[in-house]
Amino acid sequence: MMKRFKKDAPAYFDYKDPKTLLRYINAYGQVEPASKTGLPAKQQRQLATAIKRARHLALLPFVVQG
């Protein structure tokens, strides 16, 4: 298991900040699992919700191009 992001994780995931959210999306456009992000369950749920909101508002893509 490789936990990469825990030190750099913000206290609150803002859906209007796609730069931060892109760090938690893999090459296929999927949300990274908690085992890789190292986030607690509550923060992982907040992250997923923020990514879904950003996708809905077209700040993040639903699928990866090419």
C-alpha positions in Angstrom: 0.0 0.0 0.0 1.2 3.4 -0.9 -0.3 6.3 0.9 0.6 9.4 -1.0 -1.5 12.4 -0.1 -2.3 12.5 3.6 0.3 15.2 4.4 -0.9 17.5 1.7 -4.7 17.0 2.2 -6.7 20.2 2.9 -9.0 20.4 5.8 -11.9 21.0 3.5 -12.4 19.9 -0.2 -13.9 22.7 -2.2 -15.6 21.7 -5.4 -14.7 25.0 -6.9 -11.0 24.2 -6.8 -10.4 21.7 -9.6 -6.6 21.9 -9.3 -6.7 20.3 -5.9 -9.3 17.7 -6.9 -7.4 16.6 -9.9 -4.7 15.3 -7.7 -7.1 12.7 -6.3 -8.3 11.4 -9.7 -6.3 8.7 -11.5 -5.5 8.5 -15.2 -8.8 6.8 -16.0 -10.8 9.6 -14.4 -11.7 7.6 -11.3 -11.5 8.8 -7.7 -8.4 7.3 -6.0 -9.3 4.9 -3.2 -8.7 5.7 0.4 -5.9 3.1 0.5 -3.9 5.4 -1.8 -5.0 8.8 -0.6 -4.6 7.9 3.1 -7.6 9.9 4.0 -10.0 8.9 6.8 -13.4 7.7 5.7 -15.2 11.0 6.4 -12.7 13.0 4.3 -12.8 10.4 1.6 -16.6 10.8 1.4 -16.2 14.6 1.3 -13.7 14.3 -1.5 -15.9 12.1 -3.6 -18.9 14.5 -3.1 -16.7 17.5 -4.1 -15.5 15.7 -7.2 -19.1 14.8 -8.2 -20.2 18.4 -7.7 -17.3 19.7 -9.8 -18.1 17.2 -12.6 -21.8 18.2 -12.5 -20.8 21.9 -13.0 -18.3 21.0 -15.8 -15.2 22.0 -13.7 -13.9 18.4 -14.0 -14.4 15.9 -16.9 -16.5 12.8 -16.4 -14.3 10.8 -18.7 -10.7 11.0 -19.9 -10.1 12.1 -23.5 -8.0 9.9 -25.8 
